Amino acid sequence: MGSGTGLNASIRAMLPDLPPLPVHIDPLPYEARLDSRPRDQVDLVVIHCTEVPDLAMARRYGEQVLYPASGTGNSGHYYIDRDGSVLQYVAFDRIAHHTRGYNPRSIGIELVNTGRYPNWLAADHQAMDEPYTDAQIDSLIRLLQRLQAEQPSLRFVAGHEDLDTTQVEATDDASRMVYRKRDPGPLFPWAQVLHAVKLERLQP
């Protein structure tokens, strides 16, 4: 996918009649340094939320180099803003760093949402009370449907919180433990999404 559909004519001919989904491709500066992988290795989509106020800040975090040896950082493949616009920061056939232990087999999709920002690990700041917009969920469903149509190996979907259940000391009270990751959180409409796509929720 790219701006418009980005699919070549032969792939478009094999797809079912899916509604159009413009995707703006905006590669991260280090995308070419991320490890490549065969497309049929990918069987999982992981749903995240950015836990920052806006897409611009999410992009800045994604561009940060956190692994000096490879010159790469943490990012999902796709980002969906509150207005439903979809951006691709990392190509499907590159391994992005978004979910510990699952990156080689997965695609990361980030929904712009404040989450617990800015006190992510404070014990008294664990509510995730910003609803996802209808436009975001509509674009997410259409993106999942299109990814499935393009990539038959996709079978599973999970939330970041399903796959990373690590607890750490709260930053405001060392006697209390909090989850490192809570996204996409309690307001994510799992029933709606699972009803619309033929993916099984993976809950190890």
C-alpha positions as a printed Julia matrix, in Angstrom:
204×3 Matrix{Float64}:
   0.0     0.0     0.0
   1.05    3.56   -0.55
  -0.5     6.89   -1.27
  -3.83    5.81   -2.78
  -3.62    2.02   -2.72
   0.02    1.62   -3.72
  -0.76   -1.89   -4.98
   0.37   -2.92   -8.42
  -2.24   -4.05  -10.93
  -1.66   -7.78  -10.47
  -2.15   -7.6    -6.7
  -5.21   -5.35   -7.02
  -6.77   -7.87   -9.39
  -6.52  -10.59   -6.71
  -8.04   -8.52   -3.91
 -11.71   -8.66   -3.0
 -13.78   -5.51   -3.5
 -12.45   -3.56   -0.52
 -13.2     0.11    0.09
 -10.33    2.47   -0.74
  -7.88    3.25    2.04
  -5.31    5.95    1.3
  -2.03    5.27    3.07
   0.69    7.91    3.2
   4.14    6.33    3.13
   6.62    8.3     5.24
   9.59    6.02    6.06
  11.55    6.55    9.23
  15.11    7.76    8.61
  16.53    4.41    9.72
  14.01    2.13    7.96
  16.65    0.65    5.63
  18.73   -0.4     8.66
  15.93   -2.53   10.12
  16.3    -6.26    9.49
  14.39   -7.62    6.5
  12.15  -10.7     6.62
  10.11  -12.86    4.24
   6.51  -11.71    4.05
   5.12  -15.18    4.8
   6.87  -15.07    8.19
   4.28  -12.52    9.37
   1.22  -14.07   11.03
   0.37  -11.53   13.75
  -0.83   -7.93   14.04
  -0.23   -6.12   17.33
  -2.49   -3.17   18.2
  -0.91   -0.33   20.17
  -1.74    3.19   21.18
   0.91    5.87   21.06
   0.36    7.13   24.64
   1.38   10.63   23.55
  -0.87   13.6    22.67
  -0.45   13.74   18.91
   1.04   12.19   15.8
   3.9    14.69   15.6
   5.19   13.63   19.01
   4.75    9.96   18.14
   6.87   10.54   15.04
   9.6    12.21   17.1
   9.68    9.25   19.47
   9.82    6.86   16.52
  12.78    8.66   14.97
  14.87    8.45   18.15
  17.83    6.08   17.81
  17.73    3.81   20.86
  19.96    1.0    19.6
  23.34    2.52   18.62
  24.71   -0.73   17.18
  22.04   -0.8    14.49
  21.13    2.9    14.44
  17.43    2.1    14.92
  14.66    2.82   17.42
  11.14    1.81   18.45
   8.21    2.23   16.1
   5.15    0.54   14.69
   4.68   -0.07   10.96
   1.41    1.88   10.63
   0.01    4.89   12.53
  -3.66    5.9    12.51
  -4.44    9.47   13.57
  -7.66   10.57   15.26
  -9.13   11.71   11.93
  -8.61    8.23   10.47
  -5.61    9.1     8.31
  -3.14    6.23    7.94
   0.63    6.57    7.68
   3.21    3.87    7.09
   6.58    4.45    8.76
   8.1     0.99    8.27
   7.69   -1.37    5.31
   5.86   -4.66    5.83
   9.0    -6.69    5.06
  11.11   -4.92    7.71
  11.19   -5.93   11.38
  10.12   -2.95   13.49
  10.78   -2.77   17.24
   7.34   -2.5    18.83
   6.61   -5.63   20.96
   9.32   -7.5    22.84
   9.57  -11.13   21.77
   7.15  -10.83   18.83
   8.76   -8.44   16.37
  10.0   -10.93   13.74
   6.49  -12.33   13.17
   4.35   -9.23   13.61
   3.07   -5.95   12.18
   2.64   -3.1    14.65
  -0.29   -0.7    14.27
  -0.32    2.41   16.47
  -3.46    4.42   17.19
  -2.87    8.02   18.25
  -4.23    8.24   21.8
  -3.03   10.02   24.94
  -3.11    6.9    27.09
  -1.31    7.5    30.39
   0.83   10.39   29.12
   2.91   11.91   30.62
   3.09    9.83   33.81
   3.03    6.41   32.15
   4.21    4.42   35.14
   2.78    6.45   38.03
   0.55    4.27   40.21
  -2.16    6.93   40.46
  -2.14    7.69   36.73
  -3.06    4.34   35.17
  -6.48    5.27   33.76
  -6.67    5.22   29.96
  -9.83    7.23   29.45
  -9.54    8.78   25.97
 -11.98    6.97   23.63
 -10.8     5.96   20.19
 -12.56    7.86   17.43
 -14.99    6.22   15.02
 -12.71    7.32   12.18
  -9.72    5.55   13.75
 -11.57    2.28   14.24
 -13.03    2.41   10.73
  -9.55    2.92    9.24
  -8.1     0.21   11.46
 -10.71   -2.31   10.29
 -10.17   -1.41    6.64
  -6.38   -1.66    7.09
  -6.67   -5.08    8.73
  -8.99   -6.31    5.98
  -6.59   -5.13    3.31
  -3.54   -6.61    5.03
  -5.35   -9.94    5.29
  -6.29   -9.87    1.63
  -2.7    -9.09    0.62
  -1.04  -11.44    3.09
  -2.78  -14.81    3.64
  -0.27  -15.8     6.34
  -1.89  -13.31    8.77
  -3.91  -15.31   11.33
  -3.73  -13.53   14.68
  -4.27  -10.14   16.28
  -3.35   -9.05   19.8
  -3.11   -6.01   21.99
   0.3    -4.92   23.24
  -0.99   -5.53   26.76
  -1.79   -9.16   25.84
   1.81   -9.9    24.89
   3.84   -7.8    27.35
   2.5    -8.35   30.86
   5.65   -7.24   32.67
   5.1    -5.31   35.89
   7.53   -2.71   37.24
   7.78   -0.46   40.28
   5.61    2.63   40.01
   7.58    5.82   39.47
   5.66    7.61   42.24
   5.54    4.76   44.76
   8.15    2.0    44.74
   5.94   -0.17   46.95
   3.37   -0.52   44.15
   3.62   -2.34   40.85
   2.16   -1.25   37.53
   2.07   -2.78   34.05
   4.68   -1.5    31.6
   2.19   -1.74   28.77
  -1.58   -1.25   28.93
  -2.31   -0.45   25.32
  -4.6    -0.38   23.52
  -6.42   -0.35   26.86
  -9.93   -0.87   28.2
 -11.69    1.45   25.72
 -10.49   -0.4    22.64
 -13.53   -2.0    20.91
 -12.31   -5.56   20.55
 -15.75   -7.02   19.82
 -16.31   -4.6    16.93
 -12.9    -5.23   15.39
 -12.96   -9.02   15.74
 -16.44   -9.13   14.23
 -15.19   -7.29   11.14
 -11.96   -9.2    10.46
 -11.14  -12.88   10.26
  -8.29  -12.82   12.75
  -8.05  -14.76   16.0
  -7.1   -12.83   19.14
  -3.81  -14.19   20.43
  -3.65  -14.24   24.23
  -0.65  -16.25   25.43
